[in-house]
């Protein structure tokens, strides 16, 4: 239950529920063990995936990672599956957060009105999605919920703003305040990407040869400088088909270049509030042995 009241007379409250099944699986033995997980998180119990299904997927994902190898250092296309692509999209959201922009601590601080993604791509933040994991009738400052398109046709159109950051930037607030036990700050809600095309398999065929990333490790994305370097695991693919599992590699690039080069699919699975499809980025550096 969340209740909010202001000195100006605003009084409102709403209740939410969250249900989840989470499974973590370990495969192999000795020093050749691999771990993976799967989860189903929903607002309504009726929408939750069965526990058996969640456990089966976690087990299958762990088993397929057995006997993973390092790669030699190279430049190649990198394909993020939707679970990993949510993290990639999260970097864009962090850079479009009004608090970072107001401090001048974002590579997007002076990019509003300029192209940051490919033509045709729209990124929408929508707190009104029915049964959405981050849906709410009003934000942490009592502003009624409404959708905001952060990126329209590839052009950065808006930042995530609460009232304080909006004033600092000379802009209108857009109801993105999140309030915990302290002062409110801007935050995304339900985020979706439209305008992409293709699923994971078709993007893999399009790339031909490259790295399919299923897991990202560490926090090596700097939204100020744009430098990106994160540990990764997944699969090497050739001729559009998975060849072998890969682990203990890093992928590196610059966020501005990665955003501009990102080829979005249309296979977002609805697993989380930041609902990303598969994303293909050409020409990243893969560090290995």
C-alpha positions in Angstrom: 0.0 0.0 0.0 1.2 3.5 -0.9 -0.4 6.6 0.4 0.6 10.2 -0.4 -0.6 13.6 0.9 0.6 17.1 0.2 0.2 20.5 1.8 -1.7 21.6 -1.3 -4.5 19.1 -0.6 -3.6 16.0 -2.6 -4.7 12.8 -0.9 -4.5 9.4 -2.6 -3.4 5.8 -2.1 -3.1 2.6 -4.1 -2.2 -1.0 -3.3 -0.1 -3.3 -5.4 0.8 -7.0 -5.3 3.8 -8.9 -6.7 4.1 -12.6 -7.1 7.3 -14.5 -8.3 8.8 -17.8 -8.9 12.6 -17.8 -9.1 14.9 -20.8 -9.7 18.7 -21.0 -9.7 20.3 -24.2 -11.1 23.8 -25.6 -10.9 25.1 -28.1 -13.5 28.3 -30.1 -13.7 30.7 -31.2 -11.0 34.1 -30.4 -9.5 35.7 -27.3 -11.0 33.5 -27.6 -14.2 30.3 -26.3 -12.8 28.0 -23.7 -14.3 25.1 -21.8 -12.8 22.1 -20.0 -14.3 18.7 -18.9 -13.2 15.2 -18.0 -14.5 12.3 -16.1 -13.0 8.7 -15.2 -13.5 7.5 -12.0 -11.8 4.0 -10.7 -12.2 1.5 -8.4 -10.5 -1.3 -11.0 -10.7 -0.9 -14.5 -9.5 -2.9 -15.8 -12.4 -0.3 -14.5 -14.8 2.6 -16.3 -13.1 4.5 -19.0 -15.0 4.3 -22.4 -13.2 7.2 -23.2 -10.8 7.9 -26.3 -12.8 8.4 -24.3 -16.0 10.7 -21.8 -14.3 12.8 -24.6 -12.8 13.1 -26.4 -16.1 14.2 -23.3 -17.9 16.8 -22.6 -15.2 18.2 -26.1 -15.4 18.3 -26.1 -19.2 20.2 -22.8 -19.2 22.7 -24.1 -16.7 23.4 -27.3 -18.6 23.9 -25.6 -22.0 26.7 -23.5 -20.4 28.8 -26.6 -19.5 32.3 -26.8 -21.0 32.4 -23.0 -21.8 35.6 -21.7 -23.3 37.3 -18.3 -23.5 37.7 -16.6 -26.8 40.8 -14.9 -28.2 40.6 -11.1 -28.3 38.8 -9.9 -31.4 36.2 -7.4 -32.8 32.9 -9.0 -33.7 29.1 -8.4 -33.7 27.6 -8.8 -30.2 24.0 -10.0 -29.9 22.3 -9.4 -26.5 19.4 -11.8 -25.7 16.4 -10.0 -24.2 17.4 -10.6 -20.5 20.9 -9.1 -21.2 19.4 -6.4 -23.5 17.4 -5.1 -20.5 20.7 -4.1 -19.0 21.8 -2.4 -22.2 18.6 -0.5 -22.4 19.0 0.4 -18.7 22.2 2.3 -19.6 20.1 4.5 -22.0 17.6 5.1 -19.2 20.3 6.0 -16.7 21.8 8.5 -19.2 18.3 10.0 -19.8 17.6 10.4 -16.1 17.1 14.0 -15.3 19.1 13.9 -12.1 22.2 12.9 -14.0 21.5 15.4 -16.8 21.0 18.3 -14.3 24.4 17.5 -12.8 26.0 17.4 -16.3 26.9 13.8 -15.5 25.4 12.2 -18.6 26.6 11.7 -22.1 23.0 12.6 -23.2 23.0 15.9 -21.3 23.1 18.1 -24.5 21.6 15.5 -26.9 17.8 16.3 -26.5 16.4 16.7 -30.0 19.3 14.8 -31.7 19.4 11.3 -33.0 20.7 8.7 -30.5 19.2 5.4 -31.8 18.4 4.1 -35.3 15.5 5.7 -37.3 12.1 4.2 -36.5 12.9 3.3 -32.9 10.7 4.6 -30.1 11.4 4.0 -26.4 8.3 4.6 -24.3 8.0 4.8 -20.5 4.4 4.0 -19.6 3.2 3.8 -15.9 -0.4 3.1 -17.1 0.2 -0.4 -18.6 -2.4 -2.8 -17.4 -0.9 -5.2 -15.0 2.6 -3.7 -15.6 5.2 -4.4 -13.0 5.9 -0.7 -12.5 2.4 0.7 -13.1 1.0 3.3 -10.8 -1.8 5.9 -10.8 0.5 8.7 -9.7 4.1 9.3 -9.0 6.0 10.1 -5.8 5.0 13.8 -6.0 1.3 13.2 -6.7 1.5 13.8 -10.5 -1.0 11.7 -12.5 0.6 8.9 -14.5 0.9 9.3 -18.3 3.1 7.7 -21.0 6.3 9.6 -22.0 8.2 8.8 -25.2 11.9 9.2 -24.3 13.0 8.5 -27.8 10.9 9.1 -30.9 12.0 7.8 -34.3 15.5 7.5 -32.9 15.6 11.1 -31.6 16.0 11.8 -27.9 12.8 13.6 -27.1 12.5 13.7 -23.2 14.3 13.0 -20.0 13.0 11.2 -16.9 12.0 14.1 -14.7 10.7 14.9 -11.2 9.7 18.4 -10.3 13.1 19.4 -8.9 15.2 18.3 -11.8 12.7 19.7 -14.2 13.0 23.1 -12.6 16.8 22.9 -12.7 16.7 22.1 -16.5 14.0 24.7 -17.3 11.6 21.9 -18.4 8.1 20.7 -17.4 8.0 17.7 -15.0 6.7 14.5 -16.5 5.6 12.5 -13.4 8.6 10.3 -13.0 9.4 10.9 -9.3 10.0 7.8 -7.3 9.8 8.2 -3.5 11.2 5.8 -1.0 11.9 6.9 2.6 13.8 10.0 1.5 13.4 12.7 -1.1 12.0 11.8 -4.5 14.2 11.2 -7.5 13.5 10.4 -11.2 13.0 6.8 -12.2 11.6 4.8 -15.1 8.5 2.7 -14.9 7.4 0.2 -17.6 9.7 0.7 -20.5 9.2 -0.8 -24.0 10.9 -0.5 -27.4 8.9 -0.4 -30.6 10.0 -0.1 -34.2 12.5 -3.0 -34.3 12.2 -6.1 -36.4 13.2 -9.8 -36.1 13.8 -12.2 -33.2 16.9 -13.6 -31.7 17.3 -16.3 -34.4 16.9 -13.9 -37.3 19.3 -11.4 -35.8 21.8 -14.2 -35.4 21.5 -15.1 -39.0 21.8 -11.5 -40.0 25.1 -11.1 -38.1 26.4 -14.4 -39.3 29.3 -14.8 -36.8 29.6 -13.2 -33.4 29.0 -13.4 -29.7 25.5 -14.1 -28.2 25.5 -12.6 -24.7 23.2 -14.2 -22.2 24.8 -12.8 -19.0 26.5 -9.6 -18.1 28.8 -9.2 -15.1 29.9 -6.1 -13.3 28.9 -2.4 -13.6 31.4 -1.2 -16.2 29.3 1.3 -18.0 30.1 4.9 -17.4 27.2 7.2 -18.5 29.4 10.3 -18.2 32.4 9.3 -20.4 30.4 6.6 -22.3 33.1 4.0 -21.8 31.6 0.5 -21.7 33.4 -2.6 -20.6 31.6 -5.5 -18.9 32.2 -9.1 -18.3 30.1 -11.5 -20.3 29.1 -15.1 -20.9 27.1 -16.7 -23.6 27.7 -18.5 -26.9 29.9 -18.1 -30.0 27.9 -18.5 -33.2 28.9 -19.0 -36.8 26.8 -19.0 -40.0 23.9 -17.9 -37.8 24.1 -21.0 -35.5 25.4 -21.5 -32.0 28.8 -23.3 -32.0 29.9 -23.4 -28.4 29.4 -21.8 -25.0 31.7 -19.0 -24.0 32.7 -17.6 -20.6 35.2 -15.2 -18.9 35.2 -12.6 -21.7 34.7 -8.9 -21.7 32.9 -6.7 -24.3 33.9 -3.1 -24.7 32.9 -0.1 -26.7 31.5 3.4 -26.3 27.9 3.9 -25.3 27.1 6.6 -27.9 28.4 4.4 -30.7 26.6 1.4 -29.3 23.3 3.2 -29.1 23.7 4.5 -32.6 24.6 1.1 -34.0 22.0 -0.9 -32.1 19.7 -3.0 -34.2 16.6 -3.8 -32.1 14.4 -6.9 -32.6 10.7 -7.1 -31.8 10.8 -10.1 -29.5 10.6 -8.5 -26.1 9.3 -11.3 -23.8 7.6 -9.2 -21.1 9.8 -10.6 -18.3 10.6 -7.3 -16.5 9.5 -3.7 -16.2 12.3 -2.7 -18.7 11.1 -5.0 -21.5 13.9 -5.1 -24.0 13.9 -7.1 -27.2 17.1 -8.8 -28.6 19.7 -6.2 -29.6 22.5 -6.6 -32.2 25.5 -4.2 -32.0 28.2 -4.5 -34.6 31.9 -4.1 -34.1 32.5 -4.4 -30.4 35.8 -5.5 -28.9 35.7 -8.9 -27.2 38.5 -9.4 -24.8 39.6 -12.9 -24.0 42.8 -14.9 -23.6 
